[in-house]
């Protein structure tokens, strides 16, 4: 971790980064050693905050407890979370993070492109489903129906489906940030326009929940 950050700072010509993540759980290293290494990087001034990525609820709780003891500025866990993949809710990860005053930084907020208007007419059989969306493989038609129903709500709000999907994530104070990807400046600006309408009514949330649970 230390060598990785030192080399990154050299390449970026920076003295420190805002957040440094331990990307995955390491079963071969004592957890306290990992936590203390991250804490040391903060104390050395090389990062302002630390986070973890792809830790389960149990793993997050374990390292967060150590961070609490060390008074390490732990900001959260970066994991896959979107309208279609809600594992962070069912496993209790969101609650664990909230208990430690940390947040969930959601990557894949658009389910690797599925939560856009590109697949309203169908999800091709050769579409490369990400491992976090693999459950869709055997029921593509049902999910296309969900996408169209969600898109109808988005249109009523004057938004794209992608913007609705991001607004749905950011409505939750436990989700302070999302990781968006863009293949063009236009695509990026389109995503940023979610900020124009981020308030979801109780009726809209209920309708979305009904669609997702159908």
Residue frames as qw, qx, qy, qz and C-alpha x, y, z in Angstrom:
[[0.000, 0.885, 0.465, 0.000, 0.00, 0.00, 0.00],
 [0.307, -0.810, 0.094, 0.491, 2.77, 2.41, 0.95],
 [0.400, -0.210, 0.591, 0.669, 4.87, 1.69, -2.14],
 [0.266, 0.563, 0.702, 0.345, 1.81, 1.93, -4.38],
 [0.040, -0.945, -0.302, 0.120, 0.83, 5.35, -3.07],
 [0.381, -0.654, 0.285, 0.589, 4.42, 6.65, -3.19],
 [0.377, 0.038, 0.675, 0.633, 4.71, 5.68, -6.86],
 [0.153, 0.742, 0.621, 0.203, 1.28, 7.14, -7.68],
 [0.177, -0.914, -0.115, 0.347, 2.19, 10.47, -6.08],
 [0.387, -0.421, 0.475, 0.669, 5.41, 10.56, -8.10],
 [0.312, 0.312, 0.732, 0.519, 3.58, 9.86, -11.36],
 [0.012, 0.831, 0.532, 0.163, 0.89, 12.46, -10.66],
 [0.334, 0.347, -0.162, 0.861, 3.38, 15.05, -9.34],
 [0.486, -0.699, -0.189, -0.489, 1.34, 15.46, -6.17],
 [0.004, -0.445, 0.689, -0.572, 2.21, 15.67, -2.49],
 [0.300, 0.090, 0.834, -0.455, -0.98, 13.91, -1.38],
 [0.233, -0.290, -0.738, -0.563, -4.31, 12.55, -2.59],
 [0.489, -0.342, 0.099, -0.796, -7.74, 13.26, -1.14],
 [0.870, -0.178, 0.285, -0.361, -8.76, 9.61, -0.72],
 [0.225, 0.447, -0.857, -0.120, -6.73, 6.41, -0.86],
 [0.881, -0.086, 0.028, -0.465, -8.57, 3.09, -1.16],
 [0.294, -0.285, 0.912, 0.028, -7.51, -0.42, -0.22],
 [0.466, 0.166, -0.499, -0.712, -9.09, -2.05, -3.24],
 [0.797, -0.134, -0.492, -0.324, -9.93, -5.56, -2.06],
 [0.770, -0.546, 0.260, -0.203, -10.02, -7.65, 1.10],
 [0.427, 0.558, -0.705, 0.095, -6.67, -9.37, 1.59],
 [0.904, -0.355, -0.115, -0.208, -7.14, -12.75, 3.32],
 [0.852, 0.120, -0.290, 0.419, -3.37, -13.22, 3.62],
 [0.264, 0.371, -0.316, 0.832, -2.65, -10.10, 5.68],
 [0.238, -0.449, -0.688, 0.518, -3.68, -9.35, 9.23],
 [0.053, 0.816, 0.479, 0.320, -6.53, -6.85, 9.11],
 [0.377, -0.871, -0.086, 0.303, -5.04, -4.61, 11.78],
 [0.540, -0.268, 0.369, 0.707, -1.82, -4.39, 9.78],
 [0.263, 0.508, 0.557, 0.602, -3.79, -3.19, 6.75],
 [0.190, -0.906, -0.367, -0.096, -5.68, -0.64, 8.85],
 [0.508, -0.719, 0.065, 0.470, -2.51, 0.63, 10.53],
 [0.505, 0.035, 0.444, 0.739, -0.77, 0.99, 7.16],
 [0.092, 0.707, 0.490, 0.502, -3.64, 3.14, 5.89],
 [0.389, -0.886, -0.220, 0.123, -3.67, 5.14, 9.12],
 [0.596, -0.422, 0.197, 0.654, 0.09, 5.76, 8.79],
 [0.384, 0.358, 0.464, 0.714, -0.37, 7.16, 5.26],
 [0.141, -0.887, -0.351, -0.265, -2.77, 9.74, 6.69],
 [0.553, -0.778, -0.008, 0.299, -0.36, 10.64, 9.47],
 [0.593, -0.149, 0.351, 0.709, 2.44, 11.01, 6.91],
 [0.191, 0.650, 0.020, -0.735, 0.30, 13.52, 5.01],
 [0.106, -0.140, 0.794, 0.581, 0.09, 11.40, 1.87],
 [0.219, -0.436, -0.730, -0.479, -3.70, 11.14, 1.93],
 [0.289, -0.316, 0.225, -0.875, -6.43, 13.07, 3.68],
 [0.777, -0.092, 0.306, -0.542, -8.89, 10.17, 4.00],
 [0.017, -0.234, 0.954, 0.184, -8.90, 6.41, 3.51],
 [0.780, 0.111, 0.070, -0.612, -11.47, 4.00, 2.20],
 [0.428, -0.133, 0.887, 0.116, -11.92, 0.38, 1.22],
 [0.546, 0.317, -0.356, -0.689, -13.43, -1.18, -1.86],
 [0.737, 0.067, -0.596, -0.311, -15.44, -4.36, -2.40],
 [0.020, 0.155, -0.846, 0.510, -15.46, -5.25, 1.31],
 [0.392, -0.460, -0.763, -0.229, -18.47, -7.20, 2.56],
 [0.434, -0.763, -0.090, -0.471, -20.61, -5.86, 5.40],
 [0.861, -0.480, -0.072, 0.153, -18.76, -8.07, 7.90],
 [0.717, 0.124, -0.005, 0.686, -15.33, -7.09, 6.56],
 [0.073, 0.674, 0.072, 0.732, -16.26, -3.42, 6.58],
 [0.616, -0.738, -0.096, -0.258, -17.45, -3.62, 10.18],
 [0.879, -0.286, -0.068, 0.375, -14.21, -5.29, 11.23],
 [0.554, 0.218, 0.011, 0.804, -11.85, -2.74, 9.69],
 [0.134, -0.738, -0.163, -0.641, -14.08, 0.21, 10.63],
 [0.720, -0.675, -0.163, 0.011, -13.83, -0.79, 14.27],
 [0.747, -0.161, 0.003, 0.645, -10.03, -0.62, 14.04],
 [0.257, 0.506, 0.170, 0.806, -10.21, 2.74, 12.27],
 [0.426, -0.804, -0.221, -0.350, -12.43, 3.99, 15.12],
 [0.787, -0.519, -0.084, 0.322, -9.78, 2.93, 17.64],
 [0.625, -0.007, 0.149, 0.766, -7.02, 4.63, 15.66],
 [0.104, 0.793, 0.211, -0.562, -9.12, 7.75, 14.92],
 [0.326, -0.049, 0.635, 0.699, -8.42, 7.24, 11.23],
 [0.406, 0.431, 0.049, -0.804, -10.52, 9.42, 8.88],
 [0.257, 0.121, 0.926, 0.248, -12.36, 6.53, 7.19],
 [0.337, 0.239, -0.089, -0.906, -14.83, 7.76, 4.57],
 [0.794, 0.212, 0.214, -0.527, -16.41, 4.57, 3.26],
 [0.574, -0.048, 0.794, 0.195, -16.57, 1.56, 1.00],
 [0.387, 0.458, -0.383, -0.703, -16.62, 1.71, -2.79],
 [0.398, 0.082, 0.914, 0.007, -18.87, -1.08, -4.10],
 [0.118, -0.197, -0.691, -0.685, -21.26, -1.84, -6.94],
 [0.127, 0.474, 0.694, -0.527, -24.70, -0.42, -6.19],
 [0.188, 0.030, -0.385, -0.903, -27.54, 0.59, -8.51],
 [0.666, 0.005, 0.085, -0.741, -31.26, 0.12, -9.07],
 [0.854, 0.156, -0.421, -0.263, -30.73, -3.40, -10.39],
 [0.689, 0.069, -0.612, 0.382, -28.02, -4.54, -7.99],
 [0.391, -0.727, 0.081, -0.559, -29.15, -3.79, -4.44],
 [0.801, -0.084, -0.532, 0.263, -26.94, -6.22, -2.58],
 [0.228, 0.294, -0.420, 0.828, -25.62, -3.38, -0.41],
 [0.530, -0.359, 0.074, -0.765, -29.11, -3.11, 1.10],
 [0.902, -0.176, -0.286, -0.273, -29.85, -6.79, 1.60],
 [0.752, 0.084, -0.500, 0.421, -26.47, -7.56, 3.20],
 [0.491, -0.811, -0.254, 0.190, -26.71, -4.68, 5.66],
 [0.627, 0.113, 0.017, 0.771, -23.63, -2.93, 4.27],
 [0.003, 0.670, 0.157, 0.726, -25.35, 0.46, 4.16],
 [0.620, -0.741, -0.161, -0.201, -26.32, 0.14, 7.81],
 [0.822, -0.271, -0.075, 0.496, -22.78, -0.86, 8.84],
 [0.434, 0.341, 0.078, 0.831, -21.32, 2.16, 7.08],
 [0.249, -0.745, -0.196, -0.586, -23.90, 4.47, 8.60],
 [0.761, -0.616, -0.190, 0.078, -23.08, 3.17, 12.08],
 [0.702, -0.268, 0.055, 0.658, -19.45, 4.21, 11.54],
 [0.078, 0.867, 0.055, -0.489, -20.31, 7.61, 10.03],
 [0.231, -0.305, 0.681, 0.625, -19.03, 6.48, 6.65],
 [0.617, 0.476, 0.056, -0.624, -20.68, 6.22, 3.25],
 [0.741, 0.177, 0.613, 0.207, -21.12, 3.95, 0.27],
 [0.133, 0.606, -0.393, -0.679, -19.39, 5.22, -2.86],
 [0.791, 0.319, 0.489, -0.182, -21.33, 3.54, -5.65],
 [0.011, -0.404, 0.671, 0.621, -19.55, 2.33, -8.75],
 [0.006, -0.200, -0.904, -0.378, -21.55, 1.01, -11.67],
 [0.266, 0.309, 0.450, -0.795, -24.43, 3.41, -10.92],
 [0.602, 0.379, -0.198, -0.675, -25.87, 2.73, -14.39],
 [0.861, -0.017, 0.500, -0.093, -25.33, -1.05, -14.18],
 [0.434, -0.247, 0.642, 0.582, -22.59, -0.83, -16.82],
 [0.125, 0.129, -0.485, -0.856, -24.93, 0.92, -19.27],
 [0.078, -0.387, -0.908, -0.138, -28.09, -1.10, -18.73],
 [0.060, -0.735, -0.530, 0.419, -29.77, 1.82, -16.93],
 [0.007, 0.385, -0.272, -0.882, -29.70, 3.99, -20.05],
 [0.668, 0.464, 0.166, -0.559, -32.00, 4.28, -23.05],
 [0.213, 0.501, -0.749, -0.377, -29.75, 2.02, -25.14],
 [0.077, 0.034, -0.996, -0.024, -31.43, -1.23, -24.12],
 [0.493, 0.178, 0.370, -0.767, -35.11, -0.30, -24.04],
 [0.752, 0.320, -0.290, -0.499, -35.71, -2.47, -27.11],
 [0.991, -0.049, -0.121, -0.013, -33.87, -5.43, -25.65],
 [0.387, -0.729, 0.555, 0.101, -30.63, -6.65, -24.13],
 [0.659, 0.495, -0.524, -0.214, -28.64, -8.47, -26.83],
 [0.977, -0.200, -0.074, -0.011, -27.76, -12.09, -26.12],
 [0.782, 0.212, -0.192, 0.555, -24.07, -11.26, -26.59],
 [0.132, -0.873, 0.126, -0.452, -24.14, -8.24, -24.27],
 [0.571, 0.183, -0.648, 0.470, -21.18, -8.70, -21.88],
 [0.572, -0.742, -0.211, -0.280, -22.92, -8.68, -18.51],
 [0.066, 0.612, -0.599, 0.512, -20.66, -7.54, -15.68],
 [0.387, -0.065, -0.885, 0.252, -20.31, -10.05, -12.82],
 [0.102, 0.162, 0.548, -0.814, -22.43, -7.73, -10.64],
 [0.577, 0.255, -0.015, -0.776, -25.30, -8.01, -13.16],
 [0.118, 0.182, -0.944, -0.249, -24.99, -11.71, -13.97],
 [0.288, 0.283, 0.816, -0.414, -28.40, -12.44, -12.43],
 [0.467, 0.527, 0.012, -0.710, -30.04, -10.73, -15.43],
 [0.034, 0.327, -0.827, -0.456, -28.77, -13.33, -17.91],
 [0.036, 0.212, 0.972, 0.093, -31.68, -15.77, -17.58],
 [0.076, 0.718, 0.652, -0.234, -34.46, -13.16, -17.44],
 [0.274, -0.054, 0.228, 0.933, -33.54, -10.45, -19.93],
 [0.114, -0.520, -0.580, -0.617, -37.09, -9.77, -21.15],
 [0.438, -0.741, -0.494, 0.124, -38.34, -9.09, -17.62],
 [0.448, -0.491, -0.060, 0.745, -35.53, -6.62, -17.01],
 [0.157, 0.202, 0.432, 0.865, -36.19, -4.85, -20.32],
 [0.273, -0.700, -0.578, -0.319, -39.78, -4.37, -19.12],
 [0.499, -0.681, -0.290, 0.451, -38.44, -2.86, -15.88],
 [0.388, -0.161, 0.192, 0.887, -36.14, -0.52, -17.82],
 [0.013, -0.438, -0.525, -0.729, -39.05, 0.74, -19.92],
 [0.406, -0.760, -0.505, -0.051, -41.24, 1.29, -16.85],
 [0.507, -0.557, -0.109, 0.649, -38.43, 3.22, -15.15],
 [0.295, 0.086, 0.361, 0.880, -37.84, 5.20, -18.32],
 [0.139, -0.686, -0.563, -0.439, -41.50, 6.28, -18.31],
 [0.465, -0.785, -0.291, 0.288, -41.01, 7.76, -14.82],
 [0.493, -0.287, 0.169, 0.803, -37.82, 9.49, -15.98],
 [0.161, 0.382, 0.501, 0.760, -39.62, 11.05, -18.94],
 [0.286, -0.809, -0.490, -0.155, -42.37, 12.36, -16.67],
 [0.515, -0.722, -0.074, 0.455, -39.63, 14.07, -14.65],
 [0.377, 0.915, -0.141, -0.032, -37.96, 15.50, -17.77],
 [0.357, -0.667, 0.645, 0.109, -34.93, 13.26, -17.24],
 [0.600, 0.349, -0.692, -0.200, -33.13, 10.45, -18.97],
 [0.916, -0.283, -0.273, -0.077, -33.22, 6.98, -17.45],
 [0.674, 0.173, -0.394, 0.601, -29.55, 7.39, -16.53],
 [0.036, -0.450, 0.247, -0.858, -30.25, 10.62, -14.67],
 [0.744, -0.435, -0.092, -0.500, -33.13, 9.01, -12.78],
 [0.905, -0.088, -0.369, 0.192, -30.90, 6.09, -11.80],
 [0.456, 0.251, -0.381, 0.764, -28.28, 8.47, -10.40],
 [0.325, -0.475, 0.106, -0.811, -30.86, 10.62, -8.60],
 [0.862, -0.340, -0.273, -0.259, -32.28, 7.46, -7.01],
 [0.775, -0.004, -0.413, 0.479, -28.86, 6.57, -5.61],
 [0.281, 0.271, -0.268, 0.881, -28.00, 10.06, -4.38],
 [0.492, -0.606, -0.220, -0.585, -31.32, 10.48, -2.57],
 [0.849, -0.428, -0.286, 0.117, -29.87, 8.32, 0.21],
 [0.144, -0.929, 0.306, -0.152, -27.60, 10.30, 2.56],
 [0.786, -0.391, 0.458, 0.140, -25.60, 7.10, 3.06],
 [0.736, 0.342, 0.366, 0.455, -24.49, 7.40, -0.59],
 [0.164, -0.809, 0.008, 0.565, -22.36, 10.56, -0.64],
 [0.127, 0.642, -0.514, -0.555, -20.86, 9.96, -4.07],
 [0.892, 0.292, 0.341, -0.061, -21.15, 7.87, -7.22],
 [0.355, -0.422, 0.602, 0.577, -18.45, 6.88, -9.70],
 [0.667, 0.645, 0.230, -0.295, -19.60, 7.76, -13.20],
 [0.536, -0.135, 0.582, 0.596, -17.94, 6.86, -16.47],
 [0.435, 0.785, 0.129, -0.422, -18.16, 8.74, -19.74],
 [0.732, 0.161, 0.466, 0.471, -17.03, 8.06, -23.29],
 [0.312, 0.538, 0.261, 0.739, -17.36, 11.71, -24.35],
 [0.053, 0.008, -0.303, 0.951, -17.66, 15.22, -22.94],
 [0.497, -0.215, -0.301, -0.785, -21.32, 15.24, -24.01],
 [0.705, -0.260, -0.658, -0.043, -21.90, 12.01, -22.13],
 [0.412, -0.120, -0.549, 0.717, -20.24, 13.45, -19.02],
 [0.154, -0.078, 0.087, -0.981, -22.30, 16.66, -19.14],
 [0.611, -0.261, -0.511, -0.545, -25.45, 14.61, -19.59],
 [0.637, -0.274, -0.671, 0.264, -24.67, 12.71, -16.40],
 [0.243, -0.057, -0.382, 0.890, -23.87, 15.89, -14.47],
 [0.316, -0.271, -0.236, -0.878, -27.29, 17.30, -15.37],
 [0.512, -0.406, -0.755, 0.047, -28.77, 14.93, -12.79],
 [0.264, -0.223, -0.442, 0.828, -28.11, 17.82, -10.40],
 [0.209, -0.175, -0.238, -0.932, -30.93, 19.76, -12.09],
 [0.727, -0.269, -0.128, -0.618, -33.57, 17.48, -10.57],
 [0.325, 0.238, -0.875, 0.269, -32.52, 15.25, -7.68],
 [0.399, -0.068, 0.566, -0.718, -35.68, 15.33, -5.56],
 [0.332, -0.134, -0.870, -0.339, -37.87, 12.24, -5.76],
 [0.559, -0.324, 0.101, -0.756, -41.38, 12.36, -4.34],
 [0.486, -0.160, 0.790, -0.338, -42.77, 9.64, -2.10],
 [0.804, 0.408, 0.240, -0.361, -45.07, 8.61, -4.95],
 [0.569, 0.672, -0.462, -0.110, -42.16, 8.34, -7.40],
 [0.067, -0.482, 0.846, -0.216, -40.10, 6.31, -4.94],
 [0.660, 0.050, 0.639, -0.391, -43.03, 3.98, -4.33],
 [0.785, 0.548, -0.013, -0.288, -43.55, 3.52, -8.07],
 [0.351, 0.659, -0.664, 0.022, -39.84, 2.78, -8.59],
 [0.328, -0.313, 0.834, -0.314, -39.87, 0.28, -5.73],
 [0.787, 0.251, 0.403, -0.394, -42.89, -1.46, -7.21],
 [0.695, 0.633, -0.296, -0.170, -41.16, -1.78, -10.59],
 [0.176, 0.605, -0.760, 0.156, -37.91, -3.07, -9.14],
 [0.377, -0.183, 0.825, -0.378, -39.66, -5.62, -6.91],
 [0.786, 0.284, 0.031, -0.549, -42.12, -6.83, -9.56]]
